[in-house]
Amino acid sequence: MKSVRVLLAEDQGGTRGALAMLLGMEPDIEVVSQVDRGDEVVDAALVHRPDVALLDIELPGRGGLDVAADLRDEAPGCRVLILTTFGRPGHLRRAMEAGAAGFLVKDGPVEELAEAIRKALRGETVIDPALASDPIP
Protein backbone atom coordinates (compact mmCIF):
# COMPACT_ATOMS: atom_id res chain seq x y z
CA MET A 1 0.00 0.00 0.00
CA LYS A 2 1.30 3.44 -0.94
CA SER A 3 1.71 5.91 1.91
CA VAL A 4 -0.15 9.20 1.80
CA ARG A 5 2.47 11.95 2.05
CA VAL A 6 1.36 14.70 4.44
CA LEU A 7 2.67 18.20 5.12
CA LEU A 8 1.68 19.55 8.53
CA ALA A 9 1.59 23.32 9.13
CA GLU A 10 0.87 24.18 12.77
CA ASP A 11 2.51 26.93 14.83
CA GLN A 12 2.03 25.27 18.23
CA GLY A 13 4.98 22.90 18.55
CA GLY A 14 3.33 20.55 21.02
CA THR A 15 0.20 20.19 18.90
CA ARG A 16 2.25 19.79 15.72
CA GLY A 17 4.47 17.13 17.29
CA ALA A 18 1.53 15.20 18.71
CA LEU A 19 -0.37 15.27 15.42
CA ALA A 20 2.70 14.18 13.48
CA MET A 21 3.35 11.32 15.88
CA LEU A 22 -0.27 10.12 15.90
CA LEU A 23 -0.65 10.37 12.13
CA GLY A 24 2.67 8.58 11.72
CA MET A 25 1.19 5.61 13.56
CA GLU A 26 -1.34 5.15 10.74
CA PRO A 27 -0.01 2.43 8.40
CA ASP A 28 -0.77 4.39 5.23
CA ILE A 29 0.20 7.95 6.30
CA GLU A 30 3.66 9.49 6.35
CA VAL A 31 4.27 13.04 7.61
CA VAL A 32 6.98 14.21 5.20
CA SER A 33 7.26 17.83 6.35
CA GLN A 34 6.38 19.96 9.36
CA VAL A 35 6.43 23.76 9.35
CA ASP A 36 5.37 26.34 11.91
CA ARG A 37 4.82 29.34 9.60
CA GLY A 38 2.44 29.87 6.72
CA ASP A 39 5.08 31.55 4.59
CA GLU A 40 7.12 28.30 4.69
CA VAL A 41 4.38 26.01 3.36
CA VAL A 42 4.69 26.46 -0.41
CA ASP A 43 8.47 25.97 -0.38
CA ALA A 44 8.09 22.87 1.80
CA ALA A 45 5.38 21.53 -0.53
CA LEU A 46 7.56 22.04 -3.60
CA VAL A 47 10.47 20.21 -1.95
CA HIS A 48 8.59 17.36 -0.24
CA ARG A 49 5.69 16.89 -2.70
CA PRO A 50 2.95 16.00 -0.19
CA ASP A 51 -0.33 14.50 -1.33
CA VAL A 52 -2.22 16.37 1.39
CA ALA A 53 -1.38 19.52 3.38
CA LEU A 54 -2.92 20.05 6.81
CA LEU A 55 -2.98 23.80 7.43
CA ASP A 56 -3.84 25.52 10.69
CA ILE A 57 -6.16 28.39 9.80
CA GLU A 58 -4.05 30.82 11.86
CA LEU A 59 -0.34 30.67 11.10
CA PRO A 60 2.31 33.34 11.53
CA GLY A 61 3.64 34.81 8.31
CA ARG A 62 0.63 33.82 6.20
CA GLY A 63 -2.72 32.37 7.27
CA GLY A 64 -3.93 28.93 6.26
CA LEU A 65 -6.71 30.26 4.02
CA ASP A 66 -4.24 32.32 1.98
CA VAL A 67 -1.76 29.45 1.88
CA ALA A 68 -4.49 27.12 0.58
CA ALA A 69 -4.95 29.42 -2.42
CA ASP A 70 -1.16 29.56 -2.92
CA LEU A 71 -0.97 25.76 -2.93
CA ARG A 72 -3.84 25.54 -5.40
CA ASP A 73 -1.71 27.61 -7.80
CA GLU A 74 1.81 26.38 -6.96
CA ALA A 75 1.23 22.71 -6.09
CA PRO A 76 -2.11 21.78 -7.69
CA GLY A 77 -1.65 18.07 -6.97
CA CYS A 78 -1.65 18.70 -3.21
CA ARG A 79 -5.04 18.49 -1.54
CA VAL A 80 -5.58 20.89 1.39
CA LEU A 81 -7.38 20.38 4.68
CA ILE A 82 -7.86 23.47 6.86
CA LEU A 83 -7.69 22.86 10.62
CA THR A 84 -9.25 25.24 13.11
CA THR A 85 -10.04 25.37 16.80
CA PHE A 86 -13.50 26.83 16.14
CA GLY A 87 -15.44 28.13 13.17
CA ARG A 88 -15.91 31.79 12.41
CA PRO A 89 -18.43 33.21 9.96
CA GLY A 90 -17.07 33.15 6.44
CA HIS A 91 -14.13 30.80 7.07
CA LEU A 92 -15.73 27.71 5.54
CA ARG A 93 -16.75 29.67 2.46
CA ARG A 94 -13.26 31.17 2.12
CA ALA A 95 -11.64 27.76 2.57
CA MET A 96 -13.73 26.27 -0.23
CA GLU A 97 -13.08 29.28 -2.48
CA ALA A 98 -9.33 28.80 -1.87
CA GLY A 99 -9.61 25.24 -3.11
CA ALA A 100 -9.50 23.41 0.21
CA ALA A 101 -10.77 19.83 0.21
CA GLY A 102 -11.87 20.07 3.81
CA PHE A 103 -12.44 22.12 6.93
CA LEU A 104 -11.98 20.35 10.27
CA VAL A 105 -11.59 20.97 13.98
CA LYS A 106 -8.01 20.27 14.94
CA ASP A 107 -8.73 18.73 18.32
CA GLY A 108 -10.97 15.95 17.00
CA PRO A 109 -9.99 12.28 17.16
CA VAL A 110 -6.89 11.47 15.09
CA GLU A 111 -8.78 8.58 13.48
CA GLU A 112 -11.24 11.08 12.02
CA LEU A 113 -8.39 13.27 10.78
CA ALA A 114 -6.69 10.24 9.18
CA GLU A 115 -9.94 9.30 7.46
CA ALA A 116 -10.39 12.90 6.28
CA ILE A 117 -6.89 12.75 4.75
CA ARG A 118 -7.82 9.54 2.91
CA LYS A 119 -11.10 11.06 1.69
CA ALA A 120 -9.36 14.22 0.49
CA LEU A 121 -6.89 12.09 -1.45
CA ARG A 122 -9.83 10.32 -3.13
CA GLY A 123 -11.17 13.71 -4.22
CA GLU A 124 -13.91 13.98 -1.61
CA THR A 125 -14.77 17.14 0.33
CA VAL A 126 -14.70 16.74 4.11
CA ILE A 127 -16.41 19.21 6.43
CA ASP A 128 -16.67 18.70 10.16
CA PRO A 129 -20.36 18.86 11.09
CA ALA A 130 -19.51 21.21 13.97
CA LEU A 131 -18.24 23.76 11.42
CA ALA A 132 -20.91 23.31 8.76
CA SER A 133 -23.21 26.11 9.93
CA ASP A 134 -21.40 28.48 7.55
CA PRO A 135 -23.18 28.22 4.17
CA ILE A 136 -21.11 27.00 1.23
CA PRO A 137 -21.44 29.08 -1.95
BAFI-3210 file (N, C-alpha, C; in Angstrom, 3 decimals, decimal comma, padded with zeros to 6 digits):
// residues 137
n [1|2|3|4|5|6|7|8|9|10|11|12|13|14|15|16|17|18|19|20|21|22|23|24|25|26|27|28|29|30|31|32|33|34|35|36|37|38|39|40|41|42|43|44|45|46|47|48|49|50|51|52|53|54|55|56|57|58|59|60|61|62|63|64|65|66|67|68|69|70|71|72|73|74|75|76|77|78|79|80|81|82|83|84|85|86|87|88|89|90|91|92|93|94|95|96|97|98|99|100|101|102|103|104|105|106|107|108|109|110|111|112|113|114|115|116|117|118|119|120|121|122|123|124|125|126|127|128|129|130|131|132|133|134|135|136|137]
n.u [000,837|000,545|001,950|000,299|001,459|002,053|001,968|002,407|001,258|001,487|001,532|001,843|004,082|003,842|001,304|001,670|003,754|002,485|000,321|001,765|003,102|000,940|-000,421|001,606|001,528|-000,431|-000,857|-000,794|-000,053|002,299|004,088|005,706|006,762|007,061|006,024|006,111|005,186|003,135|004,234|006,187|005,127|004,548|007,119|008,041|006,181|006,817|009,335|008,984|006,762|003,981|000,961|-001,238|-001,928|-002,057|-003,344|-003,150|-005,572|-004,797|-001,781|001,522|003,049|001,687|-001,667|-003,626|-005,809|-005,049|-002,699|-003,731|-004,870|-002,514|-001,222|-003,008|-002,416|000,411|001,121|-000,720|-001,422|-001,568|-003,729|-005,732|-006,402|-008,025|-007,414|-008,939|-009,575|-012,056|-015,034|-015,507|-017,651|-017,823|-015,340|-015,464|-016,595|-014,591|-012,453|-013,293|-013,478|-010,791|-009,913|-009,693|-009,960|-011,199|-012,473|-011,829|-012,108|-009,312|-008,832|-010,142|-010,731|-007,859|-008,215|-010,400|-009,294|-007,298|-008,927|-010,202|-008,035|-007,557|-009,990|-009,862|-007,720|-008,914|-010,445|-012,699|-014,793|-014,455|-016,104|-016,252|-018,998|-019,506|-018,622|-020,124|-022,138|-021,763|-022,721|-022,074|-020,900]
n.v [-001,179|002,205|004,972|007,850|011,006|013,589|017,028|019,053|021,931|023,855|026,104|025,714|024,039|021,734|020,712|020,280|018,365|016,251|015,659|014,901|012,630|010,930|010,691|009,497|006,957|005,722|003,212|003,873|006,501|009,086|011,592|013,978|016,495|019,204|022,362|025,599|028,027|029,953|031,151|029,396|027,165|026,721|026,498|024,242|022,372|022,243|021,104|018,667|017,422|016,721|014,745|015,605|018,563|019,680|022,418|024,781|027,202|029,651|030,925|032,123|034,621|033,901|033,226|030,160|030,040|031,767|030,486|028,083|028,871|029,639|027,154|025,841|027,099|026,808|024,168|022,177|019,472|018,832|018,195|020,086|020,421|022,369|023,234|024,085|025,666|026,576|027,464|030,387|032,946|032,882|031,610|028,874|029,174|030,775|028,959|026,932|028,417|028,922|026,549|024,431|021,049|020,308|021,132|021,235|020,536|020,906|019,543|017,155|013,536|011,623|009,528|010,307|012,489|011,183|009,640|011,700|012,711|010,562|010,583|013,109|012,682|010,927|012,643|013,617|015,959|017,149|018,071|019,100|018,403|020,106|022,519|023,212|025,122|027,419|028,703|027,145|028,402]
n.w [000,000|-000,852|000,811|002,087|001,591|003,804|004,600|007,361|008,802|011,471|014,122|016,849|018,632|020,353|019,712|016,966|016,995|018,371|016,650|014,342|015,305|016,006|013,541|012,116|013,109|011,738|009,310|006,598|006,272|006,016|007,516|005,884|006,045|008,323|009,308|010,888|010,146|007,989|005,714|004,985|003,862|001,032|-000,136|001,277|000,365|-002,352|-002,233|-000,772|-001,864|-000,936|-000,704|000,618|002,412|005,685|007,132|009,635|010,404|011,391|011,076|011,695|009,631|007,211|006,743|006,975|005,145|003,072|002,319|001,379|-001,067|-002,358|-002,558|-004,236|-006,627|-006,887|-006,243|-007,483|-007,312|-004,672|-002,114|000,174|003,601|005,916|009,226|012,282|015,455|016,187|014,401|012,403|011,161|007,661|007,244|006,378|003,827|002,613|002,752|000,992|-001,367|-001,713|-002,565|-000,823|000,321|002,556|005,859|009,118|012,690|014,759|017,105|017,124|017,098|016,181|014,453|012,928|011,615|010,137|008,463|007,096|005,670|003,941|002,516|001,301|-000,401|-002,152|-003,541|-002,344|-000,541|002,731|005,562|008,824|010,848|013,002|012,112|009,980|009,857|008,480|005,472|002,319|-000,760]
ca.u [000,000|001,303|001,712|-000,145|002,475|001,356|002,674|001,683|001,591|000,868|002,510|002,035|004,984|003,326|000,202|002,254|004,469|001,525|-000,373|002,702|003,346|-000,271|-000,652|002,669|001,191|-001,335|-000,013|-000,767|000,198|003,664|004,271|006,981|007,263|006,379|006,431|005,372|004,823|002,440|005,076|007,119|004,376|004,694|008,468|008,087|005,381|007,556|010,467|008,589|005,689|002,948|-000,330|-002,218|-001,382|-002,917|-002,978|-003,844|-006,156|-004,047|-000,337|002,306|003,641|000,632|-002,723|-003,931|-006,714|-004,236|-001,758|-004,494|-004,946|-001,160|-000,968|-003,844|-001,710|001,814|001,234|-002,110|-001,653|-001,647|-005,044|-005,581|-007,382|-007,855|-007,690|-009,248|-010,040|-013,497|-015,435|-015,910|-018,435|-017,072|-014,133|-015,730|-016,751|-013,264|-011,640|-013,734|-013,079|-009,332|-009,614|-009,497|-010,766|-011,870|-012,441|-011,982|-011,585|-008,005|-008,729|-010,968|-009,987|-006,892|-008,779|-011,237|-008,387|-006,687|-009,942|-010,387|-006,887|-007,817|-011,100|-009,356|-006,890|-009,830|-011,172|-013,909|-014,772|-014,700|-016,411|-016,667|-020,364|-019,509|-018,242|-020,913|-023,209|-021,398|-023,178|-021,106|-021,444]
ca.v [000,000|003,442|005,911|009,203|011,950|014,702|018,199|019,550|023,318|024,180|026,926|025,271|022,902|020,546|020,192|019,792|017,127|015,200|015,272|014,179|011,317|010,119|010,370|008,577|005,613|005,146|002,432|004,390|007,949|009,489|013,038|014,211|017,828|019,963|023,763|026,342|029,338|029,874|031,545|028,301|026,014|026,461|025,973|022,873|021,532|022,044|020,213|017,355|016,892|015,996|014,495|016,374|019,524|020,051|023,797|025,516|028,386|030,818|030,671|033,344|034,810|033,824|032,374|028,931|030,263|032,322|029,448|027,119|029,421|029,556|025,758|025,544|027,613|026,380|022,707|021,783|018,070|018,699|018,490|020,889|020,381|023,467|022,863|025,239|025,368|026,830|028,135|031,794|033,214|033,147|030,804|027,710|029,668|031,171|027,756|026,269|029,280|028,805|025,236|023,409|019,831|020,066|022,117|020,351|020,971|020,268|018,734|015,953|012,277|011,466|008,577|011,085|013,269|010,244|009,296|012,899|012,748|009,542|011,057|014,216|012,089|010,317|013,705|013,980|017,136|016,737|019,210|018,698|018,862|021,211|023,755|023,307|026,109|028,478|028,218|027,002|029,078]
ca.w [000,000|-000,937|001,906|001,795|002,047|004,444|005,117|008,531|009,134|012,770|014,830|018,226|018,548|021,020|018,896|015,717|017,285|018,714|015,420|013,480|015,884|015,900|012,130|011,716|013,561|010,745|008,404|005,232|006,301|006,352|007,607|005,199|006,349|009,364|009,353|011,907|009,598|006,718|004,589|004,689|003,361|-000,406|-000,377|001,802|-000,530|-003,600|-001,949|-000,245|-002,704|-000,191|-001,334|001,392|003,375|006,810|007,434|010,689|009,799|011,864|011,096|011,527|008,306|006,197|007,271|006,257|004,018|001,979|001,881|000,578|-002,425|-002,916|-002,926|-005,403|-007,801|-006,964|-006,095|-007,692|-006,974|-003,214|-001,540|001,388|004,677|006,864|010,617|013,110|016,800|016,143|013,167|012,409|009,957|006,437|007,070|005,543|002,457|002,120|002,565|-000,235|-002,481|-001,868|-003,113|000,214|000,212|003,813|006,930|010,273|013,976|014,941|018,319|017,005|017,157|015,090|013,483|012,016|010,779|009,185|007,461|006,277|004,752|002,906|001,688|000,489|-001,448|-003,128|-004,223|-001,613|000,326|004,105|006,426|010,160|011,091|013,970|011,424|008,761|009,929|007,548|004,173|001,227|-001,954]
c.u [000,885|000,952|001,232|000,888|001,783|002,341|001,801|002,174|000,798|001,908|002,729|002,823|004,461|002,198|000,741|002,958|003,539|000,773|000,527|002,936|002,131|-000,576|000,380|002,416|000,192|-000,479|000,142|-000,510|001,622|003,732|005,664|007,571|006,405|006,924|005,587|004,959|004,143|003,299|006,160|006,443|004,641|006,075|008,583|007,316|006,121|008,732|009,997|007,445|004,635|001,710|-001,400|-001,461|-002,441|-002,473|-003,815|-004,368|-005,387|-002,584|000,390|002,872|002,616|-000,406|-003,036|-004,846|-005,959|-003,276|-002,471|-004,594|-003,578|-000,857|-001,785|-003,111|-000,326|002,012|-000,163|-002,422|-001,797|-003,031|-004,831|-006,745|-007,052|-008,263|-007,928|-009,686|-011,554|-013,809|-015,781|-016,689|-017,527|-015,873|-014,362|-015,847|-015,394|-012,370|-012,009|-013,346|-011,579|-008,930|-009,388|-010,445|-011,519|-011,625|-012,793|-011,538|-010,300|-007,903|-009,665|-010,107|-009,064|-007,399|-009,656|-010,380|-007,736|-007,677|-010,217|-009,255|-007,118|-008,930|-010,643|-008,530|-007,746|-010,660|-012,459|-013,697|-015,189|-014,912|-016,912|-018,067|-020,438|-019,196|-019,134|-022,042|-022,974|-021,804|-022,058|-021,705|-021,881]
c.v [001,246|004,356|007,246|010,138|013,220|015,779|018,754|020,959|023,735|024,940|026,523|023,962|021,630|019,891|019,583|018,457|015,972|014,722|014,454|012,764|010,402|009,743|009,374|007,144|004,930|004,426|003,016|005,893|008,206|011,015|013,346|015,583|018,461|021,385|024,487|027,732|029,145|030,221|030,512|027,139|025,725|025,901|024,526|021,924|021,254|021,097|018,796|016,689|016,093|015,772|015,372|017,314|019,815|021,425|024,346|026,800|029,648|030,437|031,997|033,415|034,840|032,825|031,192|029,111|030,831|031,281|028,398|027,586|029,365|028,137|025,350|025,956|027,001|024,871|022,099|020,319|017,814|019,113|019,189|020,654|021,513|022,975|024,122|024,776|025,558|027,594|029,587|032,033|033,534|032,250|029,580|028,125|030,043|029,970|027,060|027,084|029,175|027,433|024,149|022,236|019,564|021,152|021,363|021,014|020,200|019,391|017,527|014,696|012,105|010,485|009,303|011,939|012,372|009,867|010,489|013,033|011,762|009,992|012,186|013,684|011,447|011,365|014,128|015,270|016,694|017,979|018,688|019,249|020,040|022,549|024,046|024,315|027,288|028,032|028,203|027,658|028,075]
c.w [000,000|000,238|001,366|002,410|002,539|004,877|006,238|008,866|010,363|013,577|016,273|018,200|019,186|020,233|017,616|015,942|017,590|017,476|014,509|014,001|015,694|014,452|011,623|012,153|012,620|009,692|007,005|005,168|006,752|006,376|007,059|005,487|007,426|009,340|010,393|011,442|008,239|005,524|004,265|003,961|001,893|-000,717|000,095|000,885|-001,831|-003,413|-001,630|-001,005|-001,925|-001,054|-000,695|002,326|004,427|007,270|008,569|010,049|010,188|012,012|011,016|010,108|007,198|006,694|006,379|005,062|002,822|001,423|001,036|-000,871|-003,105|-003,388|-004,146|-006,684|-007,987|-006,905|-006,261|-007,374|-005,484|-002,745|-000,195|002,335|005,641|008,248|011,435|014,492|016,875|014,866|013,396|011,127|008,764|006,211|006,183|004,082|001,860|001,880|001,267|-001,465|-002,765|-002,401|-002,086|-000,017|001,506|004,833|008,204|011,568|014,257|016,176|018,301|017,078|015,943|014,042|012,465|011,091|009,729|008,095|006,549|005,261|003,609|001,956|000,767|-000,675|-002,533|-003,864|-003,546|-000,819|001,722|004,968|007,756|010,414|012,067|013,311|010,225|008,813|008,991|006,147|003,130|-000,002|-003,000]
res [m|k|s|v|r|v|l|l|a|e|d|q|g|g|t|r|g|a|l|a|m|l|l|g|m|e|p|d|i|e|v|v|s|q|v|d|r|g|d|e|v|v|d|a|a|l|v|h|r|p|d|v|a|l|l|d|i|e|l|p|g|r|g|g|l|d|v|a|a|d|l|r|d|e|a|p|g|c|r|v|l|i|l|t|t|f|g|r|p|g|h|l|r|r|a|m|e|a|g|a|a|g|f|l|v|k|d|g|p|v|e|e|l|a|e|a|i|r|k|a|l|r|g|e|t|v|i|d|p|a|l|a|s|d|p|i|p]
***
